[in-house]
Amino acid sequence: MNRHSILFRISLFFVIALLAMTGLFKVMYDHEFTSVRENLRVHYHHVAMSVMRWRFGGESKEQLLHALKKDNIQIISDPELYEDVITEEKFDTVYCAKGEFDIFEKDGYRYIIAPSSVGEMLFKDLKTEPVHVYYVWWLYFGFVVVLFALFLSIAISIYPLKHLQTQIRRFGEGEMDLDLASTRKDEIAEVSNEFDKALNKIQGMMNSRAIFLRNITHELKTPVTKGKLSLEFLEPSRTKEILSDVFVRLNLLMREFLQIENVTSCDCYIDKKSYHLADILDNATDLLFLDPGSIEHNLSGQSIEADFDLMSIVFKNLIDNGIKYSNDGKIFLRFEDDRLAFCSYGEAMKNPLEYYIQPFTKCDMNVEDSFGLGLYIIYYILVKHGFSLSYEYNDGLNSFIIELKKTV
């Protein structure tokens, strides 16, 4: 259990409370037991004093019997019982002026053995009451039951927090079909209901954004297609070249918009399975219409848990960027210690990586078929997978490195 969790702290509080309560009831039990024993000692000391007054004080036998009767004590003249009693474990001892009166228990009665100075006399307590204060432990058991019930009630009350945490994690991973509404009346239910309202609002906004992107790209496709067809009927001229470039860039922009919409849409679910890196690389080169053998790499049987299509987009964009911004139009891959590096020779980036992973920011080199969305898409997909992206530059070598160890 996490020692920083609320449940751990509540459990620790109840454990300390239980230990403290156990100690308190133990002290109470000892006190009650001692109190009962002291009352018995006073009673039997009174009996011992009556015997001593008869034996050494000059009182008559009738006076002794009368005093013993008041204390519910009977003289027993049974040698065999006397021998049986003294073999029992001693219950207590009462000290009187000229001797010690030993107290034994047998068959539910207490017996008093007079000291040798008085003679072999056996006294029986006719009104023997057991010495126990078990009611203290019954009371303790009742408190334990109440304490446990209270702990169970609190634990059940905060259990929805675990469910809420799971749902929030699923939301962070891209799932939007979540129901966080609660019919409970406590504060946790209020938090769940407010989060459910926020989730519905976010889902509505993301759906609106997705619909907007799909509609705008759909509406743009028709005029762009018509414009490209119309260009074929124009005579070659500078104007035709400019319009052709405009339509090409519009087509590229729509393609990247659709790619962003697909990757960042609310219904984008990461379907993670185990795939070989070499297979993902082959698929990426197919998307770029490149010969797989044209890219140098040291990939063999390494595999990762990832969404095949989305990770193919990452590879495709990194390879495409590496080729575009390289001096020789080449890129090679190196895998080592869970780090996959996409390397190419060229100029170093003038700004930190954090600058380029923002949408519509690109390298300073004049590359026309780019809108600065490639690294943004790469970064977003890697975050969804729990991977990270870093950049290094050494001796003219640009390296974009995917850290395949989980960062979350």
C-alpha positions as CSV (number, residue, x, y, z in Angstrom):
1,M,0.0,0.0,0.0
2,N,1.2,3.5,-0.9
3,R,2.3,5.1,2.4
4,H,1.2,8.5,1.0
5,S,-2.3,7.4,0.2
6,I,-5.3,8.5,2.2
7,L,-6.4,4.9,2.9
8,F,-2.9,4.1,4.3
9,R,-3.1,7.1,6.7
10,I,-6.7,6.2,7.7
11,S,-5.6,2.6,8.3
12,L,-2.6,3.8,10.3
13,F,-4.9,6.0,12.4
14,F,-7.3,3.1,13.2
15,V,-4.4,0.8,14.0
16,I,-3.0,3.3,16.5
17,A,-6.5,3.9,17.9
18,L,-6.9,0.1,18.3
19,L,-3.6,-0.3,20.1
20,A,-4.3,2.6,22.3
21,M,-7.8,1.3,23.1
22,T,-6.4,-2.2,23.8
23,G,-3.9,-0.7,26.3
24,L,-6.6,1.4,27.9
25,F,-8.9,-1.6,28.4
26,K,-6.0,-3.7,29.7
27,V,-5.3,-1.1,32.4
28,M,-9.0,-1.0,33.1
29,Y,-9.2,-4.8,33.4
30,D,-6.2,-4.9,35.8
31,H,-7.7,-2.2,37.9
32,E,-11.0,-3.9,38.1
33,F,-9.4,-7.2,38.9
34,T,-7.2,-5.7,41.6
35,S,-10.2,-4.0,43.1
36,V,-12.2,-7.2,43.3
37,R,-9.3,-9.0,44.8
38,E,-8.8,-6.3,47.4
39,N,-12.5,-6.5,48.4
40,L,-12.1,-10.3,48.9
41,R,-9.0,-9.8,51.0
42,V,-10.9,-7.4,53.2
43,H,-13.7,-10.0,53.6
44,Y,-11.4,-12.9,54.4
45,H,-9.3,-10.8,56.7
46,H,-12.4,-10.1,58.7
47,V,-12.9,-13.9,58.9
48,A,-9.3,-14.4,60.0
49,M,-9.7,-11.8,62.7
50,S,-12.8,-13.6,64.0
51,V,-10.9,-16.9,64.2
52,M,-7.9,-15.2,65.9
53,R,-10.2,-13.5,68.5
54,W,-11.7,-16.9,69.3
55,R,-8.3,-18.7,69.4
56,F,-6.3,-16.0,71.3
57,G,-8.7,-13.3,72.4
58,G,-11.0,-15.3,74.7
59,E,-14.2,-15.3,72.6
60,S,-16.4,-18.3,72.9
61,K,-17.1,-20.9,70.2
62,E,-20.7,-19.6,69.9
63,Q,-19.4,-16.1,69.2
64,L,-17.1,-17.5,66.5
65,L,-19.9,-19.4,64.9
66,H,-22.1,-16.4,65.0
67,A,-19.4,-14.2,63.4
68,L,-18.7,-16.8,60.7
69,K,-22.4,-17.2,59.9
70,K,-22.7,-13.4,59.3
71,D,-19.9,-13.8,56.8
72,N,-21.4,-16.9,55.2
73,I,-18.5,-19.0,56.4
74,Q,-18.9,-22.6,57.6
75,I,-16.4,-24.8,59.5
76,I,-15.7,-28.1,57.7
77,S,-14.7,-31.1,59.7
78,D,-13.6,-33.4,56.9
79,P,-9.9,-34.6,56.9
80,E,-10.1,-36.0,53.4
81,L,-11.5,-32.7,52.0
82,Y,-8.8,-30.9,53.9
83,E,-6.1,-33.0,52.2
84,D,-7.7,-32.5,48.8
85,V,-8.0,-28.7,49.2
86,I,-4.3,-28.1,50.1
87,T,-3.3,-29.9,46.9
88,E,-5.0,-27.3,44.8
89,E,-3.3,-24.2,43.5
90,K,-3.3,-21.4,46.1
91,F,-5.7,-18.6,45.2
92,D,-4.6,-16.0,47.7
93,T,-3.1,-15.5,51.2
94,V,-4.5,-13.2,54.0
95,Y,-2.0,-12.1,56.6
96,C,-3.3,-11.8,60.1
97,A,-1.7,-11.0,63.5
98,K,-0.2,-14.5,64.2
99,G,-0.4,-16.3,61.0
100,E,-1.2,-16.6,57.4
101,F,-4.6,-17.8,56.2
102,D,-4.2,-19.5,52.8
103,I,-7.2,-19.4,50.4
104,F,-7.9,-22.2,47.8
105,E,-10.6,-22.8,45.2
106,K,-12.2,-26.2,44.6
107,D,-15.5,-27.2,42.9
108,G,-16.8,-23.7,42.7
109,Y,-16.1,-22.8,46.4
110,R,-13.4,-21.0,48.2
111,Y,-11.8,-22.7,51.2
112,I,-9.7,-21.1,54.0
113,I,-6.9,-23.0,55.7
114,A,-6.1,-21.7,59.1
115,P,-2.4,-21.4,60.2
116,S,-0.7,-24.1,62.3
117,S,-0.9,-21.9,65.4
118,V,-4.7,-22.2,65.2
119,G,-4.8,-25.9,64.3
120,E,-5.9,-27.8,61.2
121,M,-9.1,-26.0,60.5
122,L,-10.9,-25.7,57.2
123,F,-13.4,-23.0,56.5
124,K,-15.8,-22.9,53.5
125,D,-17.2,-19.8,51.9
126,L,-20.8,-20.6,51.3
127,K,-21.4,-17.6,49.1
128,T,-18.4,-17.9,46.8
129,E,-18.6,-15.6,43.8
130,P,-16.2,-16.1,40.9
131,V,-13.6,-13.5,40.5
132,H,-13.8,-12.2,37.0
133,V,-14.2,-8.9,35.3
134,Y,-14.9,-10.2,31.8
135,Y,-17.4,-7.5,31.2
136,V,-14.4,-5.3,30.5
137,W,-13.4,-7.4,27.6
138,W,-17.0,-7.6,26.3
139,L,-17.0,-3.9,26.4
140,Y,-13.7,-3.9,24.6
141,F,-15.1,-6.3,21.9
142,G,-18.0,-3.9,21.4
143,F,-15.7,-1.0,20.9
144,V,-13.6,-3.0,18.4
145,V,-16.7,-3.9,16.4
146,V,-17.7,-0.2,16.3
147,L,-14.2,0.9,15.4
148,F,-14.0,-1.7,12.6
149,A,-17.4,-0.8,11.3
150,L,-16.4,2.9,11.2
151,F,-13.2,2.0,9.4
152,L,-15.1,-0.1,6.9
153,S,-17.6,2.7,6.3
154,I,-14.8,5.2,5.7
155,A,-12.9,2.8,3.4
156,I,-16.1,2.2,1.4
157,S,-16.7,5.9,1.2
158,I,-13.3,6.7,-0.3
159,Y,-13.2,3.6,-2.6
160,P,-14.9,5.6,-5.4
161,L,-11.6,7.7,-5.5
162,K,-9.8,4.6,-6.9
163,H,-12.5,4.3,-9.6
164,L,-12.3,8.0,-10.3
165,Q,-8.5,7.8,-10.6
166,T,-8.8,4.9,-13.1
167,Q,-11.4,6.8,-15.2
168,I,-9.2,9.9,-15.2
169,R,-6.2,7.8,-16.3
170,R,-8.3,6.3,-19.1
171,F,-9.4,9.8,-20.1
172,G,-5.7,10.8,-20.2
173,E,-5.0,7.9,-22.5
174,G,-7.6,9.1,-25.0
175,E,-10.8,7.3,-24.0
176,M,-13.8,9.6,-24.0
177,D,-16.6,7.1,-23.6
178,L,-16.6,7.4,-19.8
179,D,-19.4,7.8,-17.3
180,L,-18.3,9.4,-14.1
181,A,-21.7,10.4,-12.8
182,S,-22.5,9.3,-9.2
183,T,-25.8,9.1,-7.3
184,R,-24.0,9.3,-3.9
185,K,-24.3,12.3,-1.7
186,D,-20.8,12.8,-0.4
187,E,-18.0,15.1,-1.4
188,I,-16.3,12.4,-3.6
189,A,-19.6,12.1,-5.6
190,E,-19.7,15.8,-6.1
191,V,-16.2,15.8,-7.5
192,S,-17.1,12.9,-9.8
193,N,-20.2,14.7,-11.0
194,E,-18.3,17.9,-11.7
195,F,-15.6,16.0,-13.6
196,D,-18.3,14.2,-15.6
197,K,-19.8,17.6,-16.6
198,A,-16.3,18.8,-17.6
199,L,-15.7,15.6,-19.5
200,N,-18.9,16.1,-21.4
201,K,-18.0,19.7,-22.3
202,I,-14.5,18.7,-23.4
203,Q,-16.0,15.8,-25.5
204,G,-18.4,18.3,-27.1
205,M,-15.7,20.7,-28.0
206,M,-13.4,18.0,-29.4
207,N,-16.3,16.6,-31.4
208,S,-17.0,20.1,-32.7
209,R,-13.3,20.5,-33.6
210,A,-13.2,17.2,-35.4
211,I,-16.3,18.0,-37.3
212,F,-14.9,21.4,-38.2
213,L,-11.6,19.9,-39.5
214,R,-13.4,17.2,-41.5
215,N,-15.8,19.7,-43.0
216,I,-13.2,22.3,-43.9
217,T,-10.9,19.7,-45.5
218,H,-13.8,18.2,-47.4
219,E,-15.0,21.6,-48.6
220,L,-11.5,22.5,-49.7
221,K,-10.9,19.3,-51.7
222,T,-13.5,20.1,-54.3
223,P,-12.2,23.6,-55.3
224,V,-8.6,22.4,-55.1
225,T,-9.4,19.4,-57.4
226,K,-11.3,21.6,-59.8
227,G,-8.5,24.2,-59.8
228,K,-5.8,21.5,-60.5
229,L,-8.0,20.2,-63.4
230,S,-8.5,23.7,-64.8
231,L,-4.8,24.3,-64.8
232,E,-4.4,21.5,-67.4
233,F,-6.3,23.7,-69.9
234,L,-4.0,26.7,-69.4
235,E,-1.0,27.5,-71.5
236,P,2.3,27.2,-69.8
237,S,3.1,30.4,-68.0
238,R,4.5,31.9,-64.8
239,T,0.9,32.3,-63.6
240,K,0.2,28.6,-64.1
241,E,3.4,27.7,-62.2
242,I,2.4,29.9,-59.2
243,L,-1.2,28.5,-59.2
244,S,0.2,25.0,-59.4
245,D,2.4,25.6,-56.4
246,V,-0.5,27.0,-54.5
247,F,-2.7,24.0,-55.2
248,V,0.2,21.6,-54.2
249,R,0.7,23.4,-50.9
250,L,-3.0,23.5,-50.2
251,N,-3.2,19.7,-50.9
252,L,-0.2,19.1,-48.5
253,L,-1.8,21.3,-45.9
254,M,-5.1,19.4,-46.1
255,R,-3.2,16.1,-45.8
256,E,-1.4,17.2,-42.6
257,F,-4.6,18.6,-41.2
258,L,-6.3,15.2,-41.7
259,Q,-3.3,13.5,-40.1
260,I,-3.5,15.7,-37.1
261,E,-7.2,15.2,-36.8
262,N,-6.8,11.4,-36.9
263,V,-4.0,11.4,-34.3
264,T,-5.5,13.9,-31.9
265,S,-9.2,13.1,-32.3
266,C,-11.2,12.2,-29.3
267,D,-11.9,8.7,-30.6
268,C,-8.2,8.0,-31.3
269,Y,-7.6,4.8,-29.3
270,I,-4.1,3.4,-28.8
271,D,-4.2,-0.3,-29.8
272,K,-0.9,-1.5,-28.3
273,K,0.5,-4.8,-29.4
274,S,4.0,-6.2,-29.7
275,Y,5.6,-5.4,-33.1
276,H,9.2,-5.7,-34.5
277,L,10.8,-2.3,-35.1
278,A,12.0,-3.5,-38.5
279,D,8.3,-4.2,-39.5
280,I,7.3,-0.7,-38.5
281,L,10.2,0.7,-40.5
282,D,9.2,-1.3,-43.6
283,N,5.7,0.1,-43.3
284,A,7.0,3.7,-42.9
285,T,9.1,3.4,-46.0
286,D,6.1,2.1,-47.9
287,L,4.2,5.2,-46.9
288,L,7.1,7.3,-48.2
289,F,7.4,5.2,-51.4
290,L,11.0,4.4,-50.5
291,D,13.0,1.3,-51.0
292,P,13.4,-0.3,-47.5
293,G,16.9,-1.2,-48.4
294,S,17.8,2.5,-49.0
295,I,17.7,3.2,-45.2
296,E,20.7,1.9,-43.2
297,H,19.8,0.5,-39.8
298,N,20.9,-2.0,-37.2
299,L,17.4,-3.3,-36.4
300,S,17.0,-7.0,-36.1
301,G,14.6,-8.7,-33.7
302,Q,13.9,-5.8,-31.4
303,S,10.2,-5.2,-30.6
304,I,8.0,-2.7,-28.7
305,E,4.5,-2.4,-27.4
306,A,2.9,0.2,-29.7
307,D,0.1,1.0,-32.1
308,F,1.4,-0.1,-35.4
309,D,-0.3,2.5,-37.6
310,L,0.5,5.5,-35.3
311,M,4.1,4.4,-34.7
312,S,4.5,4.0,-38.5
313,I,3.5,7.7,-38.8
314,V,6.2,8.6,-36.3
315,F,8.8,6.7,-38.3
316,K,7.6,8.1,-41.5
317,N,7.7,11.7,-40.3
318,L,11.2,11.3,-38.7
319,I,12.6,9.7,-41.8
320,D,11.0,12.3,-44.1
321,N,12.3,15.2,-41.9
322,G,15.8,13.6,-41.8
323,I,16.0,13.3,-45.6
324,K,14.6,16.8,-46.2
325,Y,17.1,18.5,-43.9
326,S,20.1,16.4,-44.5
327,N,23.1,17.4,-46.6
328,D,23.2,14.2,-48.6
329,G,19.6,13.1,-48.6
330,K,20.3,10.1,-46.5
331,I,19.2,8.9,-43.0
332,F,20.2,5.9,-40.9
333,L,18.7,4.4,-37.7
334,R,20.6,3.2,-34.6
335,F,19.1,1.2,-31.8
336,E,20.9,0.9,-28.5
337,D,19.8,0.6,-24.8
338,D,16.1,1.2,-25.6
339,R,17.0,4.3,-27.6
340,L,16.1,4.5,-31.2
341,A,18.0,7.3,-33.0
342,F,17.1,8.7,-36.5
343,C,20.4,10.2,-37.7
344,S,21.3,12.4,-40.6
345,Y,24.1,14.8,-41.5
346,G,23.1,18.5,-41.7
347,E,23.0,21.8,-40.0
348,A,22.1,21.9,-36.3
349,M,18.7,23.3,-35.3
350,K,18.9,26.9,-34.0
351,N,16.2,26.5,-31.4
352,P,15.5,23.9,-28.7
353,L,13.4,20.9,-29.5
354,E,10.5,22.3,-27.4
355,Y,10.2,25.1,-30.0
356,Y,9.8,22.7,-33.0
357,I,7.2,20.4,-31.4
358,Q,4.7,23.3,-31.4
359,P,2.4,23.2,-34.4
360,F,3.4,25.3,-37.5
361,T,7.0,25.8,-36.4
362,K,9.7,24.3,-38.7
363,C,13.4,24.4,-39.2
364,D,15.1,27.5,-40.6
365,M,16.0,25.7,-43.8
366,N,13.8,26.6,-46.7
367,V,11.8,23.4,-47.3
368,E,8.6,24.2,-49.1
369,D,6.6,21.0,-48.7
370,S,6.5,21.4,-44.9
371,F,4.2,23.2,-42.6
372,G,6.0,22.5,-39.3
373,L,3.5,19.9,-38.2
374,G,5.6,16.8,-38.4
375,L,7.4,17.0,-35.0
376,Y,4.1,18.1,-33.4
377,I,2.4,14.9,-34.6
378,I,5.5,12.8,-33.6
379,Y,5.6,14.3,-30.1
380,Y,1.8,13.8,-29.6
381,I,1.9,10.1,-30.6
382,L,4.9,9.4,-28.5
383,V,3.3,11.0,-25.4
384,K,0.2,8.8,-25.9
385,H,2.5,5.8,-26.0
386,G,4.4,6.9,-22.9
387,F,7.6,7.4,-24.9
388,S,9.7,10.6,-25.1
389,L,11.6,12.4,-27.9
390,S,15.0,14.1,-27.5
391,Y,17.5,15.8,-29.9
392,E,21.3,15.7,-30.0
393,Y,23.8,17.2,-32.4
394,N,27.4,16.1,-32.5
395,D,30.0,16.7,-35.3
396,G,27.5,17.6,-37.9
397,L,25.1,14.7,-37.0
398,N,21.5,15.4,-36.2
399,S,19.9,12.7,-34.0
400,F,16.3,12.6,-33.1
401,I,16.0,10.0,-30.3
402,I,12.9,8.1,-29.2
403,E,13.3,6.9,-25.6
404,L,11.4,3.6,-25.7
405,K,11.5,3.3,-21.9
406,K,8.1,4.3,-20.3
407,T,8.1,7.8,-19.0
408,V,4.7,7.4,-17.2
